[in-house]
Amino acid sequence: MPESAGVARSLVRTALAAWHQEELVEDALNVTTELVSNAVDHARLPSIRVIVARPTENGVRLGVVDRSRTVPTLRTDSNGDQIRGRGLVLVDVLSDRWGTDLHPWGKTVWAEMKVESAQ
């Protein structure tokens, strides 16, 4: 499912443009790529679901739903020279908050971002 991240990124870009939240696009696309990559790597079925919501006027919530109930953890070790396994560090840096909601059949890993109001 390598194409999954591209489809998800297109969905996020379209939603943010419709909501006039263009300043979030770059970070949101990076977060989406990481969440989708994790789900593709760990999902039990060949499909995932991407959720893009606008819980507040200046915020967005990105979520990826899969069938695995394994809760992702933020790696605090350097993981040697391996590049993989650091995606949630990026999610943690780029989002205002993130987490996991468990369901009887799987989980949703989500991240929330908001536009800083200019004052």
C-alpha positions as CSV (number, residue, x, y, z in Angstrom):
1,M,0.0,0.0,0.0
2,P,2.7,2.5,-0.8
3,E,0.1,4.6,-2.6
4,S,-1.9,5.0,0.6
5,A,0.2,7.9,1.8
6,G,-0.2,9.8,-1.4
7,V,-4.0,9.4,-1.4
8,A,-4.1,10.4,2.3
9,R,-1.9,13.5,1.6
10,S,-4.2,14.6,-1.2
11,L,-7.2,14.3,1.1
12,V,-5.5,16.4,3.8
13,R,-4.3,19.0,1.3
14,T,-7.8,19.4,-0.1
15,A,-9.5,19.6,3.3
16,L,-7.0,22.2,4.6
17,A,-7.4,24.3,1.5
18,A,-11.2,24.2,1.8
19,W,-10.9,25.3,5.4
20,H,-8.4,28.1,4.6
21,Q,-5.8,26.5,6.8
22,E,-2.9,26.5,4.2
23,E,-0.3,27.4,6.8
24,L,-0.8,23.9,8.3
25,V,-0.4,22.0,5.0
26,E,3.3,21.2,5.1
27,D,3.4,19.9,8.7
28,A,0.0,18.2,8.3
29,L,1.3,16.3,5.2
30,N,4.3,15.1,7.1
31,V,2.2,14.0,10.1
32,T,-0.2,12.2,7.7
33,T,2.6,10.4,6.0
34,E,4.0,9.1,9.3
35,L,0.6,8.0,10.6
36,V,-0.3,6.2,7.4
37,S,3.2,4.6,7.2
38,N,2.8,3.3,10.7
39,A,-0.7,1.9,10.0
40,V,0.4,0.3,6.8
41,D,3.3,-1.4,8.6
42,H,1.2,-2.6,11.5
43,A,-2.4,-3.1,10.3
44,R,-3.9,-6.5,10.2
45,L,-5.9,-5.9,7.0
46,P,-5.0,-4.4,3.6
47,S,-7.0,-1.3,4.3
48,I,-6.8,1.7,6.6
49,R,-9.1,4.7,7.1
50,V,-7.9,8.3,7.1
51,I,-9.9,10.9,9.1
52,V,-9.6,14.6,8.6
53,A,-11.7,16.7,11.0
54,R,-12.0,20.3,12.1
55,P,-12.8,20.2,15.8
56,T,-12.3,24.0,16.2
57,E,-12.2,27.0,13.9
58,N,-8.4,27.1,13.9
59,G,-7.6,23.4,14.4
60,V,-7.5,20.2,12.5
61,R,-7.4,16.6,13.7
62,L,-5.8,13.9,11.5
63,G,-6.4,10.3,12.3
64,V,-5.6,6.9,10.9
65,V,-7.7,3.9,11.8
66,D,-6.4,0.3,11.5
67,R,-7.2,-3.1,12.8
68,S,-4.2,-3.5,15.1
69,R,-4.7,-2.9,18.8
70,T,-1.0,-2.4,19.4
71,V,-0.5,1.1,20.8
72,P,2.4,3.0,19.2
73,T,5.1,4.3,21.5
74,L,7.3,7.3,21.1
75,R,10.9,6.1,20.7
76,T,13.3,7.9,23.0
77,D,16.4,6.0,22.1
78,S,18.5,6.8,19.1
79,N,17.7,3.4,17.5
80,G,21.2,3.2,16.2
81,D,21.6,4.2,12.6
82,Q,18.2,3.0,11.7
83,I,15.9,5.6,10.1
84,R,12.7,3.6,10.7
85,G,11.0,3.8,14.1
86,R,11.3,7.5,14.5
87,G,8.0,8.6,12.9
88,L,6.2,9.4,16.1
89,V,9.0,11.7,17.1
90,L,8.2,13.8,14.0
91,V,4.5,13.6,14.8
92,D,5.2,14.7,18.4
93,V,7.2,17.7,17.2
94,L,4.9,18.8,14.4
95,S,1.5,18.4,16.2
96,D,0.1,20.2,19.3
97,R,-0.9,16.8,20.7
98,W,-1.4,13.2,19.6
99,G,-2.6,10.0,21.0
100,T,-4.3,6.7,20.4
101,D,-8.0,5.7,20.9
102,L,-8.5,1.9,21.2
103,H,-11.5,0.2,19.8
104,P,-12.6,-3.4,20.2
105,W,-11.5,-4.1,16.7
106,G,-8.4,-1.8,16.4
107,K,-7.3,1.7,17.0
108,T,-7.2,5.3,15.8
109,V,-3.9,7.1,16.0
110,W,-4.5,10.8,15.8
111,A,-2.7,14.2,15.9
112,E,-4.1,17.6,16.4
113,M,-2.7,20.8,15.0
114,K,-3.8,24.4,15.1
115,V,-3.2,27.7,13.4
116,E,-1.7,30.2,15.8
117,S,-3.9,33.2,15.9
118,A,-2.1,36.4,14.9
119,Q,-2.6,39.0,17.6
